[in-house]
Amino acid sequence: MNTYFVTATFKNVALMGAAYDLFLKVVEDGTLNDEFEGFKVLGRYHASYSNNVYIIVQASAGIKMTEHFAPWKVKFDIDFDIKPVMTDDEKVAEHKLVGSLMAAEQRMGFSG
C-alpha cells in the first residue's frame, strides 16, 4: 500500500460546521469508514482556528481514496489535496535508485 498526505480544506465556516456535525455523528455511532479493503486512515489532525484537516492514509489504489473522500467532497464541497509521501527508508532507496539510473545514463552517453 502507498502512503498519502491529504489536506482537506473547507470552503467556508458554514460548510465546515455541517461537516463536523456529521463527523461527530459517525464517530460516535461507529460508522466512520476509516478502514476497508485497500484503504486505511493512519491519522487525522484537525487544525483549530483554520479550515484545514490533515489526514495520513494508506491506499492500494487512487480509487480507494475516491471511495473514502468522495461522499464528503460531494456533500460539503471540501477540497482534498492528495500527495504521495514516503518513509525515510523508502526515500533512501529512491535516492540510491536515481543515483544508479543517472550513472547508467552517463555510461550510455545520455548526458554529458
C-alpha positions in Angstrom: 0.0 0.0 0.0 1.1 3.6 -0.7 1.0 6.4 1.8 -0.6 9.7 1.1 -0.7 13.1 2.9 -4.1 14.6 2.4 -5.1 18.2 3.2 -8.8 18.8 3.4 -9.8 22.4 3.1 -13.3 23.7 3.8 -14.6 26.5 1.6 -16.4 28.3 4.5 -17.3 28.0 8.2 -20.9 27.0 7.5 -19.9 24.0 5.4 -17.2 23.1 7.9 -19.8 23.2 10.8 -22.2 21.0 8.9 -19.3 18.6 8.1 -18.3 18.4 11.7 -21.9 17.7 12.8 -21.9 14.7 10.5 -18.3 13.7 11.5 -19.3 13.7 15.2 -22.3 11.6 14.5 -20.4 8.9 12.5 -17.5 8.9 15.0 -19.9 8.4 17.9 -22.1 5.8 16.2 -19.1 3.9 14.9 -19.9 4.2 11.2 -16.9 6.3 10.2 -15.5 4.3 7.3 -11.7 4.7 8.0 -10.6 1.2 7.2 -11.7 -1.1 4.4 -10.1 -3.4 1.8 -7.2 -1.5 0.3 -7.6 1.7 2.5 -6.7 2.8 6.0 -6.6 6.2 7.7 -3.4 6.2 9.8 -4.1 9.6 11.4 -6.4 12.6 11.2 -5.3 16.0 12.6 -7.6 19.0 13.0 -6.1 22.4 12.8 -8.1 24.6 15.2 -8.7 28.1 14.0 -8.3 27.2 10.4 -10.3 25.5 7.7 -7.9 22.5 7.3 -7.8 18.9 8.4 -4.6 16.9 7.7 -5.0 13.2 7.1 -2.4 10.4 6.6 -3.8 7.4 4.7 -2.6 4.2 3.1 -4.3 3.1 -0.1 -3.7 0.3 -2.6 -5.0 2.5 -5.5 -6.2 6.0 -6.1 -9.8 4.8 -6.5 -9.8 3.8 -2.8 -9.3 7.4 -1.8 -12.2 8.4 -4.1 -14.3 5.7 -2.3 -13.4 7.3 1.1 -13.3 11.0 0.3 -15.9 11.5 -2.5 -19.0 11.5 -0.2 -17.5 14.3 1.9 -16.5 16.2 -1.2 -19.9 16.0 -2.8 -21.9 16.8 0.4 -19.7 19.6 1.8 -17.6 20.8 -1.2 -14.3 20.0 0.6 -11.1 20.4 -1.4 -8.8 17.5 -1.0 -5.1 17.9 -1.9 -3.6 14.4 -2.1 0.1 14.0 -2.2 2.0 10.7 -2.2 4.7 10.5 0.6 7.3 8.0 1.7 9.1 6.9 4.8 12.8 7.6 5.4 13.7 4.1 4.2 11.7 4.5 1.0 13.4 7.9 0.3 16.8 6.4 0.8 16.0 3.6 -1.6 14.6 6.1 -4.1 17.7 8.3 -3.9 20.0 5.3 -4.4 17.9 4.2 -7.4 18.0 7.6 -9.0 21.8 7.8 -8.5 22.3 4.4 -10.2 20.0 5.4 -13.1 21.9 8.6 -13.6 25.2 6.8 -13.6 23.9 4.2 -16.1 22.7 7.1 -18.4 26.1 8.7 -18.3 27.8 5.3 -19.2 25.3 5.0 -22.1 26.1 8.6 -23.3 22.7 10.2 -22.5 24.3 13.0 -20.5 27.5 14.9 -20.9 
